[in-house]
Amino acid sequence: MDHKTKGRAPASPYQRLAALGIDLPPAPPPIANFVTHVQEGNILYLSGQGPREVDGHLHAGKVGADVDIESAYEHARLTGINLLAVMHDALGDLGRVKRIVKLLGMVNAVPEFSDHPQVINGCSDLMIDVFGEAGQHARSAVGFGSLPGNITVEIEAIVSLHE
């Protein structure tokens, strides 16, 4: 513990979101015949989310062709915000999150694209910014030939919860 945080309670996920200038949107609805999350015991499984803006606009395109890495990183960050919205909706309080256990990041990329990890870092960086050490997670970042609606990224998550 350094002198800046000594004697101070750690920031809540909501305080960290506010410091980042992020207002959680409503949880996006499922796009097909599935639910946004399933809780089994102290594990919350989140269905894949995409880069959906509050107004419903979905960012689409092929990363490495018509979408650059920097834009795709921002799309992955937006997808992370949508995952947080689903977590909040499912749990009522992001303070119940014990740890982000695993992310699976899928990138709609051209075959020769090879920087999938840099794209999905948009979501990973956000989880660490919001949950601190508890946001550090295992992860896969892989390329796909297509994703639903031609979205640029889709990310799903596994989250452990406090008792």
TILO-158965 format. One record per residue: residue in three letters; z, y, x negated of N, C-alpha, C in turn. Coordinates in steps of 0.1 Angstrom, whole numbers, plus 5000, padded with zeros to 4 digits. Example, Ala and Ser with C-alpha at 12.3 -4.5 7.8 and 13.67 -1.06 7.14 Angstrom:
<sites>
+---------+------+---------+--------+-------+----------+---------+------+---------+--------+
: residuo : n_up : n_north : n_east : ca_up : ca_north : ca_east : c_up : c_north : c_east :
+---------+------+---------+--------+-------+----------+---------+------+---------+--------+
:     Ala : 5078 :    4943 :   4868 :  5078 :     4955 :    4877 : 5078 :    4967 :   4868 :
:     Ser : 5071 :    4978 :   4872 :  5071 :     4989 :    4863 : 5079 :    5000 :   4871 :
+---------+------+---------+--------+-------+----------+---------+------+---------+--------+
</sites>
This chain:
<sites>
+---------+------+---------+--------+-------+----------+---------+------+---------+--------+
: residuo : n_up : n_north : n_east : ca_up : ca_north : ca_east : c_up : c_north : c_east :
+---------+------+---------+--------+-------+----------+---------+------+---------+--------+
:     Met : 5000 :    4988 :   4991 :  5000 :     5000 :    5000 : 5000 :    5012 :   4991 :
:     Asp : 4991 :    5022 :   4993 :  4991 :     5034 :    4985 : 4999 :    5045 :   4992 :
:     His : 5001 :    5056 :   4984 :  5009 :     5066 :    4989 : 5005 :    5073 :   5002 :
:     Lys : 4992 :    5072 :   5005 :  4986 :     5079 :    5017 : 4990 :    5071 :   5029 :
:     Thr : 4992 :    5058 :   5028 :  4995 :     5050 :    5040 : 5009 :    5046 :   5041 :
:     Lys : 5017 :    5048 :   5030 :  5031 :     5044 :    5030 : 5039 :    5050 :   5042 :
:     Gly : 5045 :    5041 :   5049 :  5053 :     5045 :    5060 : 5045 :    5049 :   5073 :
:     Arg : 5032 :    5047 :   5073 :  5024 :     5050 :    5084 : 5019 :    5037 :   5090 :
:     Ala : 5018 :    5037 :   5103 :  5013 :     5025 :    5110 : 4998 :    5025 :   5108 :
:     Pro : 4992 :    5013 :   5106 :  4978 :     5012 :    5104 : 4971 :    5017 :   5117 :
:     Ala : 4959 :    5023 :   5114 :  4951 :     5028 :    5125 : 4947 :    5017 :   5135 :
:     Ser : 4947 :    5020 :   5148 :  4942 :     5010 :    5157 : 4927 :    5010 :   5157 :
:     Pro : 4921 :    4999 :   5162 :  4906 :     4999 :    5163 : 4900 :    5011 :   5170 :
:     Tyr : 4907 :    5016 :   5181 :  4903 :     5027 :    5188 : 4904 :    5040 :   5180 :
:     Gln : 4914 :    5041 :   5172 :  4915 :     5053 :    5163 : 4904 :    5053 :   5153 :
:     Arg : 4901 :    5041 :   5148 :  4890 :     5040 :    5138 : 4877 :    5043 :   5144 :
:     Leu : 4875 :    5038 :   5157 :  4862 :     5042 :    5164 : 4861 :    5057 :   5166 :
:     Ala : 4872 :    5063 :   5170 :  4872 :     5078 :    5172 : 4869 :    5085 :   5159 :
:     Ala : 4874 :    5080 :   5148 :  4872 :     5087 :    5135 : 4857 :    5085 :   5131 :
:     Leu : 4851 :    5074 :   5136 :  4837 :     5072 :    5133 : 4828 :    5079 :   5143 :
:     Gly : 4834 :    5086 :   5153 :  4826 :     5093 :    5163 : 4819 :    5083 :   5173 :
:     Ile : 4825 :    5072 :   5175 :  4819 :     5062 :    5184 : 4827 :    5061 :   5197 :
:     Asp : 4820 :    5063 :   5208 :  4825 :     5060 :    5221 : 4819 :    5047 :   5226 :
:     Leu : 4828 :    5037 :   5229 :  4822 :     5024 :    5233 : 4815 :    5026 :   5247 :
:     Pro : 4803 :    5020 :   5247 :  4795 :     5021 :    5260 : 4800 :    5009 :   5269 :
:     Pro : 4796 :    5009 :   5281 :  4799 :     4997 :    5290 : 4793 :    4985 :   5283 :
:     Ala : 4799 :    4974 :   5285 :  4793 :     4961 :    5280 : 4780 :    4959 :   5286 :
:     Pro : 4769 :    4956 :   5278 :  4756 :     4953 :    5283 : 4756 :    4940 :   5291 :
:     Pro : 4749 :    4940 :   5302 :  4748 :     4928 :    5310 : 4740 :    4917 :   5304 :
:     Pro : 4742 :    4904 :   5307 :  4733 :     4894 :    5302 : 4719 :    4896 :   5306 :
:     Ile : 4709 :    4891 :   5298 :  4695 :     4893 :    5302 : 4689 :    4880 :   5308 :
:     Ala : 4697 :    4870 :   5309 :  4693 :     4857 :    5314 : 4705 :    4849 :   5320 :
:     Asn : 4704 :    4836 :   5322 :  4714 :     4828 :    5328 : 4725 :    4824 :   5318 :
:     Phe : 4733 :    4834 :   5314 :  4745 :     4831 :    5305 : 4755 :    4842 :   5307 :
:     Val : 4767 :    4840 :   5302 :  4777 :     4850 :    5302 : 4778 :    4857 :   5289 :
:     Thr : 4784 :    4869 :   5289 :  4785 :     4876 :    5276 : 4795 :    4871 :   5266 :
:     His : 4804 :    4863 :   5271 :  4815 :     4858 :    5263 : 4822 :    4846 :   5269 :
:     Val : 4828 :    4838 :   5261 :  4836 :     4826 :    5266 : 4848 :    4826 :   5257 :
:     Gln : 4860 :    4826 :   5263 :  4873 :     4825 :    5255 : 4877 :    4810 :   5257 :
:     Glu : 4880 :    4804 :   5246 :  4886 :     4791 :    5245 : 4898 :    4791 :   5236 :
:     Gly : 4910 :    4791 :   5243 :  4922 :     4792 :    5235 : 4922 :    4806 :   5229 :
:     Asn : 4925 :    4807 :   5216 :  4926 :     4819 :    5208 : 4913 :    4823 :   5201 :
:     Ile : 4902 :    4817 :   5206 :  4889 :     4820 :    5200 : 4880 :    4826 :   5211 :
:     Leu : 4873 :    4837 :   5208 :  4864 :     4844 :    5217 : 4850 :    4843 :   5211 :
:     Tyr : 4841 :    4837 :   5219 :  4827 :     4835 :    5215 : 4819 :    4845 :   5222 :
:     Leu : 4812 :    4853 :   5214 :  4803 :     4864 :    5220 : 4789 :    4860 :   5220 :
:     Ser : 4782 :    4860 :   5231 :  4768 :     4858 :    5231 : 4760 :    4868 :   5223 :
:     Gly : 4748 :    4865 :   5219 :  4740 :     4874 :    5212 : 4738 :    4887 :   5219 :
:     Gln : 4739 :    4898 :   5212 :  4736 :     4912 :    5217 : 4725 :    4917 :   5209 :
:     Gly : 4718 :    4927 :   5215 :  4708 :     4934 :    5208 : 4710 :    4949 :   5206 :
:     Pro : 4700 :    4956 :   5201 :  4702 :     4970 :    5199 : 4698 :    4978 :   5211 :
:     Arg : 4707 :    4977 :   5221 :  4705 :     4984 :    5234 : 4713 :    4997 :   5234 :
:     Glu : 4706 :    5008 :   5237 :  4712 :     5021 :    5238 : 4718 :    5022 :   5252 :
:     Val : 4727 :    5032 :   5253 :  4735 :     5034 :    5266 : 4725 :    5035 :   5278 :
:     Asp : 4713 :    5041 :   5275 :  4704 :     5043 :    5286 : 4695 :    5031 :   5289 :
:     Gly : 4698 :    5020 :   5282 :  4691 :     5007 :    5285 : 4679 :    5005 :   5275 :
:     His : 4675 :    5015 :   5267 :  4664 :     5013 :    5258 : 4668 :    5003 :   5247 :
:     Leu : 4659 :    4994 :   5245 :  4660 :     4983 :    5235 : 4651 :    4987 :   5223 :
:     His : 4656 :    4987 :   5211 :  4648 :     4989 :    5199 : 4640 :    4977 :   5196 :
:     Ala : 4627 :    4978 :   5195 :  4619 :     4966 :    5193 : 4609 :    4968 :   5181 :
:     Gly : 4604 :    4957 :   5177 :  4594 :     4958 :    5166 : 4597 :    4948 :   5155 :
:     Lys : 4588 :    4946 :   5146 :  4589 :     4937 :    5135 : 4595 :    4944 :   5123 :
:     Val : 4606 :    4939 :   5118 :  4612 :     4945 :    5106 : 4603 :    4941 :   5094 :
:     Gly : 4599 :    4950 :   5086 :  4590 :     4948 :    5075 : 4576 :    4952 :   5078 :
:     Ala : 4573 :    4955 :   5090 :  4560 :     4959 :    5094 : 4561 :    4973 :   5101 :
:     Asp : 4565 :    4974 :   5114 :  4567 :     4987 :    5120 : 4581 :    4992 :   5121 :
:     Val : 4590 :    4985 :   5115 :  4604 :     4989 :    5114 : 4609 :    4988 :   5100 :
:     Asp : 4615 :    4999 :   5094 :  4619 :     4998 :    5080 : 4634 :    4993 :   5080 :
:     Ile : 4638 :    4990 :   5068 :  4652 :     4984 :    5066 : 4663 :    4994 :   5071 :
:     Glu : 4661 :    5007 :   5068 :  4671 :     5017 :    5072 : 4672 :    5017 :   5087 :
:     Ser : 4661 :    5017 :   5094 :  4662 :     5017 :    5109 : 4668 :    5004 :   5114 :
:     Ala : 4664 :    4993 :   5108 :  4669 :     4980 :    5113 : 4684 :    4979 :   5110 :
:     Tyr : 4689 :    4985 :   5099 :  4703 :     4986 :    5096 : 4710 :    4993 :   5108 :
:     Glu : 4705 :    5005 :   5112 :  4711 :     5012 :    5123 : 4710 :    5004 :   5136 :
:     His : 4700 :    4996 :   5138 :  4699 :     4988 :    5150 : 4710 :    4977 :   5150 :
:     Ala : 4712 :    4972 :   5138 :  4723 :     4962 :    5136 : 4737 :    4968 :   5139 :
:     Arg : 4738 :    4981 :   5135 :  4751 :     4988 :    5137 : 4753 :    4990 :   5152 :
:     Leu : 4742 :    4994 :   5159 :  4742 :     4996 :    5173 : 4745 :    4983 :   5180 :
:     Thr : 4740 :    4972 :   5175 :  4743 :     4959 :    5181 : 4758 :    4956 :   5179 :
:     Gly : 4763 :    4959 :   5168 :  4778 :     4958 :    5166 : 4786 :    4966 :   5176 :
:     Ile : 4782 :    4978 :   5179 :  4789 :     4986 :    5189 : 4788 :    4979 :   5202 :
:     Asn : 4777 :    4973 :   5206 :  4776 :     4965 :    5218 : 4785 :    4953 :   5218 :
:     Leu : 4786 :    4946 :   5207 :  4795 :     4935 :    5205 : 4810 :    4940 :   5208 :
:     Leu : 4813 :    4951 :   5202 :  4826 :     4957 :    5204 : 4829 :    4960 :   5219 :
:     Ala : 4819 :    4965 :   5226 :  4820 :     4968 :    5240 : 4823 :    4955 :   5248 :
:     Val : 4816 :    4944 :   5244 :  4818 :     4931 :    5251 : 4833 :    4927 :   5248 :
:     Met : 4837 :    4928 :   5235 :  4851 :     4924 :    5231 : 4861 :    4932 :   5240 :
:     His : 4859 :    4945 :   5241 :  4868 :     4953 :    5248 : 4868 :    4949 :   5263 :
:     Asp : 4856 :    4946 :   5268 :  4855 :     4942 :    5282 : 4862 :    4929 :   5284 :
:     Ala : 4861 :    4920 :   5275 :  4866 :     4906 :    5276 : 4881 :    4906 :   5274 :
:     Leu : 4886 :    4915 :   5265 :  4900 :     4914 :    5261 : 4909 :    4925 :   5267 :
:     Gly : 4903 :    4936 :   5271 :  4910 :     4948 :    5276 : 4916 :    4956 :   5265 :
:     Asp : 4917 :    4951 :   5253 :  4923 :     4958 :    5242 : 4918 :    4952 :   5229 :
:     Leu : 4911 :    4960 :   5221 :  4906 :     4955 :    5208 : 4918 :    4952 :   5198 :
:     Gly : 4930 :    4956 :   5201 :  4941 :     4953 :    5193 : 4945 :    4938 :   5194 :
:     Arg : 4939 :    4931 :   5203 :  4941 :     4917 :    5204 : 4933 :    4909 :   5194 :
:     Val : 4924 :    4916 :   5187 :  4915 :     4909 :    5177 : 4924 :    4906 :   5165 :
:     Lys : 4925 :    4894 :   5161 :  4932 :     4890 :    5149 : 4922 :    4890 :   5137 :
:     Arg : 4910 :    4886 :   5139 :  4900 :     4885 :    5129 : 4886 :    4883 :   5134 :
:     Ile : 4876 :    4890 :   5128 :  4862 :     4886 :    5131 : 4860 :    4874 :   5122 :
:     Val : 4857 :    4863 :   5128 :  4856 :     4851 :    5120 : 4842 :    4849 :   5115 :
:     Lys : 4832 :    4851 :   5123 :  4818 :     4848 :    5119 : 4808 :    4856 :   5127 :
:     Leu : 4798 :    4861 :   5120 :  4786 :     4867 :    5127 : 4774 :    4859 :   5123 :
:     Leu : 4765 :    4858 :   5133 :  4752 :     4852 :    5131 : 4742 :    4863 :   5134 :
:     Gly : 4735 :    4868 :   5124 :  4726 :     4879 :    5125 : 4712 :    4874 :   5124 :
:     Met : 4704 :    4877 :   5135 :  4690 :     4873 :    5135 : 4681 :    4885 :   5134 :
:     Val : 4671 :    4885 :   5125 :  4662 :     4896 :    5123 : 4648 :    4892 :   5127 :
:     Asn : 4642 :    4900 :   5136 :  4628 :     4898 :    5140 : 4619 :    4904 :   5129 :
:     Ala : 4615 :    4895 :   5120 :  4609 :     4900 :    5107 : 4595 :    4893 :   5105 :
:     Val : 4587 :    4900 :   5097 :  4575 :     4895 :    5092 : 4578 :    4883 :   5082 :
:     Pro : 4569 :    4873 :   5081 :  4573 :     4862 :    5073 : 4577 :    4865 :   5058 :
:     Glu : 4571 :    4876 :   5053 :  4574 :     4879 :    5039 : 4586 :    4887 :   5037 :
:     Phe : 4593 :    4891 :   5048 :  4605 :     4900 :    5046 : 4616 :    4891 :   5041 :
:     Ser : 4624 :    4897 :   5032 :  4635 :     4889 :    5025 : 4648 :    4897 :   5024 :
:     Asp : 4649 :    4908 :   5031 :  4662 :     4916 :    5030 : 4670 :    4915 :   5042 :
:     His : 4671 :    4903 :   5049 :  4679 :     4901 :    5061 : 4693 :    4905 :   5059 :
:     Pro : 4700 :    4902 :   5048 :  4714 :     4906 :    5046 : 4716 :    4921 :   5047 :
:     Gln : 4707 :    4929 :   5041 :  4708 :     4943 :    5041 : 4707 :    4949 :   5055 :
:     Val : 4699 :    4943 :   5064 :  4698 :     4947 :    5078 : 4711 :    4944 :   5085 :
:     Ile : 4716 :    4932 :   5084 :  4728 :     4928 :    5092 : 4740 :    4934 :   5087 :
:     Asn : 4740 :    4940 :   5074 :  4751 :     4948 :    5069 : 4755 :    4959 :   5079 :
:     Gly : 4745 :    4964 :   5087 :  4748 :     4974 :    5097 : 4759 :    4970 :   5106 :
:     Cys : 4759 :    4958 :   5110 :  4770 :     4953 :    5119 : 4782 :    4949 :   5111 :
:     Ser : 4780 :    4942 :   5099 :  4792 :     4938 :    5091 : 4800 :    4951 :   5087 :
:     Asp : 4793 :    4961 :   5082 :  4800 :     4973 :    5077 : 4808 :    4979 :   5089 :
:     Leu : 4803 :    4979 :   5101 :  4810 :     4984 :    5112 : 4822 :    4976 :   5115 :
:     Met : 4821 :    4963 :   5115 :  4833 :     4955 :    5118 : 4844 :    4958 :   5108 :
:     Ile : 4841 :    4960 :   5095 :  4851 :     4963 :    5085 : 4857 :    4977 :   5087 :
:     Asp : 4848 :    4986 :   5091 :  4853 :     5000 :    5094 : 4862 :    5000 :   5106 :
:     Val : 4860 :    4992 :   5116 :  4868 :     4992 :    5128 : 4881 :    4983 :   5126 :
:     Phe : 4880 :    4972 :   5120 :  4891 :     4963 :    5119 : 4897 :    4962 :   5105 :
:     Gly : 4892 :    4969 :   5096 :  4898 :     4968 :    5082 : 4896 :    4954 :   5076 :
:     Glu : 4906 :    4949 :   5070 :  4905 :     4936 :    5064 : 4902 :    4925 :   5074 :
:     Ala : 4907 :    4926 :   5086 :  4905 :     4917 :    5097 : 4890 :    4916 :   5101 :
:     Gly : 4883 :    4926 :   5097 :  4868 :     4927 :    5100 : 4860 :    4919 :   5090 :
:     Gln : 4866 :    4915 :   5079 :  4858 :     4907 :    5069 : 4856 :    4893 :   5075 :
:     His : 4843 :    4888 :   5074 :  4840 :     4876 :    5081 : 4830 :    4868 :   5073 :
:     Ala : 4828 :    4856 :   5077 :  4817 :     4847 :    5073 : 4805 :    4851 :   5080 :
:     Arg : 4793 :    4849 :   5075 :  4781 :     4854 :    5081 : 4769 :    4846 :   5077 :
:     Ser : 4759 :    4846 :   5086 :  4746 :     4841 :    5083 : 4737 :    4853 :   5088 :
:     Ala : 4726 :    4856 :   5079 :  4716 :     4866 :    5083 : 4703 :    4859 :   5080 :
:     Val : 4696 :    4857 :   5091 :  4683 :     4849 :    5090 : 4672 :    4856 :   5097 :
:     Gly : 4660 :    4853 :   5093 :  4648 :     4858 :    5099 : 4642 :    4849 :   5110 :
:     Phe : 4637 :    4855 :   5120 :  4631 :     4848 :    5131 : 4616 :    4853 :   5133 :
:     Gly : 4608 :    4845 :   5138 :  4594 :     4849 :    5141 : 4593 :    4858 :   5153 :
:     Ser : 4603 :    4857 :   5163 :  4604 :     4866 :    5174 : 4618 :    4865 :   5180 :
:     Leu : 4621 :    4875 :   5187 :  4634 :     4876 :    5195 : 4631 :    4881 :   5209 :
:     Pro : 4639 :    4878 :   5219 :  4637 :     4883 :    5232 : 4633 :    4897 :   5233 :
:     Gly : 4623 :    4900 :   5241 :  4618 :     4914 :    5243 : 4613 :    4921 :   5230 :
:     Asn : 4611 :    4913 :   5220 :  4606 :     4918 :    5207 : 4617 :    4927 :   5200 :
:     Ile : 4630 :    4925 :   5204 :  4640 :     4933 :    5198 : 4641 :    4931 :   5183 :
:     Thr : 4645 :    4941 :   5175 :  4646 :     4940 :    5161 : 4656 :    4931 :   5155 :
:     Val : 4668 :    4931 :   5162 :  4679 :     4922 :    5157 : 4687 :    4917 :   5169 :
:     Glu : 4693 :    4905 :   5167 :  4703 :     4900 :    5177 : 4714 :    4894 :   5169 :
:     Ile : 4726 :    4897 :   5173 :  4738 :     4892 :    5166 : 4748 :    4887 :   5176 :
:     Glu : 4754 :    4875 :   5172 :  4765 :     4869 :    5180 : 4777 :    4868 :   5171 :
:     Ala : 4789 :    4866 :   5177 :  4801 :     4867 :    5169 : 4811 :    4856 :   5174 :
:     Ile : 4820 :    4852 :   5165 :  4831 :     4844 :    5168 : 4844 :    4852 :   5164 :
:     Val : 4853 :    4854 :   5173 :  4865 :     4862 :    5170 : 4878 :    4854 :   5173 :
:     Ser : 4888 :    4855 :   5164 :  4901 :     4849 :    5166 : 4910 :    4860 :   5172 :
:     Leu : 4919 :    4856 :   5181 :  4928 :     4865 :    5188 : 4942 :    4862 :   5185 :
:     His : 4950 :    4873 :   5186 :  4965 :     4871 :    5184 : 4970 :    4863 :   5196 :
:     Glu : 4980 :    4856 :   5194 :  4986 :     4848 :    5205 : 4991 :    4856 :   5216 :
+---------+------+---------+--------+-------+----------+---------+------+---------+--------+
</sites>
